[in-house]
Amino acid sequence: MRVKVVSIIFYFVLFITGILILFINSKIQQTVIPQPGEYYYSNFLRNNYSYISGSLLFLTGLISGYYFKSNPWVTGISLIAIFPIIAIYEATIYRGSHNLIPLELAVHFLFALPAVIGAYLGRYIKKMKPSN
């Protein structure tokens, strides 16, 4: 029971880390904040996903896979979970927007791939490391 609670907290911290990575990237790139409207939050998040944030997600996945032996798929999905949450939120508030949610979720899945690859690589490096 204790292990399950600790892993839930760990993946929640990864969720928050994913949000922070996107905000850090917005400060680095000095992203223009979109005008309020139907796609306000999703445009802001999508504008901040670039090679910098992808690299930071890869690095976060690598660290979590190496030090914590986290599940790579749950790690990747936790780090980008804000994208589908915002898409569903906007689709609920603004009827008619986000009418291709399944396609958007597939794209969000692709956003998670750098973190998934990083976590797999971290676990592989940890496994290959000779123990003293």
C-alpha positions in Angstrom: 0.0 0.0 0.0 2.8 2.4 0.9 4.6 1.7 -2.4 1.5 2.6 -4.4 1.0 5.9 -2.6 4.7 6.8 -3.1 4.5 6.0 -6.8 1.3 8.1 -7.2 3.1 11.0 -5.5 6.1 10.5 -7.8 4.0 10.6 -11.0 2.1 13.6 -9.7 5.5 15.3 -9.2 6.3 14.4 -12.8 3.0 15.9 -13.9 3.9 19.2 -12.2 7.5 19.0 -13.6 6.0 18.7 -17.1 4.0 21.9 -16.6 7.1 23.7 -15.2 9.1 22.6 -18.2 6.6 24.2 -20.5 6.6 27.4 -18.5 10.4 27.5 -18.4 10.4 27.1 -22.1 8.0 30.0 -22.5 10.4 32.2 -20.6 13.4 31.0 -22.6 11.7 31.5 -26.0 9.7 34.6 -24.8 6.6 33.1 -26.3 3.8 35.6 -27.1 0.7 34.9 -25.0 -2.3 34.2 -27.3 -5.5 36.2 -27.1 -8.2 34.8 -24.8 -10.7 32.6 -26.6 -11.5 29.1 -27.6 -8.0 27.7 -27.8 -6.3 30.0 -25.4 -4.7 27.4 -23.1 -4.0 24.8 -25.8 -2.4 27.4 -28.1 -0.2 28.6 -25.2 0.9 25.0 -24.4 1.4 24.0 -28.0 3.5 27.2 -28.7 5.8 26.2 -25.9 6.5 22.7 -27.0 9.7 22.9 -29.0 13.0 21.1 -29.2 14.0 22.8 -25.9 11.1 21.4 -24.0 11.4 18.1 -25.8 15.0 17.9 -24.7 14.1 18.8 -21.1 11.4 16.1 -21.2 14.0 13.6 -22.5 16.4 14.6 -19.7 13.6 14.3 -17.1 12.7 10.9 -18.4 16.3 9.8 -18.4 16.8 10.9 -14.8 13.5 9.3 -13.6 14.4 6.0 -15.4 17.9 5.9 -14.1 17.4 6.9 -10.5 13.8 5.8 -9.8 13.3 3.0 -12.3 10.0 4.5 -13.3 7.7 3.0 -15.8 8.6 4.7 -19.1 5.1 5.0 -20.5 3.6 6.3 -17.3 6.5 8.7 -17.0 5.9 10.1 -20.5 2.2 10.4 -20.1 2.6 12.0 -16.7 4.9 14.7 -18.1 2.6 15.7 -20.9 -0.8 15.0 -19.2 -1.6 18.7 -19.1 -2.2 18.7 -22.9 -5.1 16.2 -22.9 -6.5 17.7 -19.7 -6.6 21.2 -21.3 -8.0 19.9 -24.5 -10.9 18.2 -22.7 -11.4 21.2 -20.5 -11.7 23.5 -23.5 -13.9 21.1 -25.4 -16.2 21.1 -22.4 -16.3 24.8 -21.9 -16.4 25.8 -25.6 -18.9 23.5 -27.4 -17.7 22.7 -31.0 -14.0 23.4 -30.3 -11.6 20.5 -30.2 -13.9 18.3 -32.4 -11.0 16.0 -33.3 -10.1 15.0 -29.7 -8.9 11.5 -30.8 -6.4 13.0 -33.3 -5.3 15.5 -30.7 -4.7 12.7 -28.2 -2.5 10.9 -30.7 -0.4 14.1 -31.2 -0.1 14.4 -27.5 1.1 10.9 -27.3 3.8 11.8 -29.8 4.8 14.7 -27.5 5.4 12.1 -24.8 7.9 10.1 -26.9 11.1 12.0 -25.9 10.3 11.3 -22.2 9.5 7.7 -22.9 12.7 7.1 -24.8 14.6 8.9 -22.1 13.1 6.7 -19.3 13.9 3.5 -21.3 17.4 4.7 -21.9 17.8 5.6 -18.2 16.7 2.1 -17.1 18.9 0.5 -19.7 22.0 2.5 -18.5 21.2 1.6 -14.9 20.9 -2.1 -15.8 24.2 -2.1 -17.8 26.1 -0.2 -15.1 28.5 -2.7 -13.3 27.7 -2.8 -9.6 30.5 -2.5 -7.1 
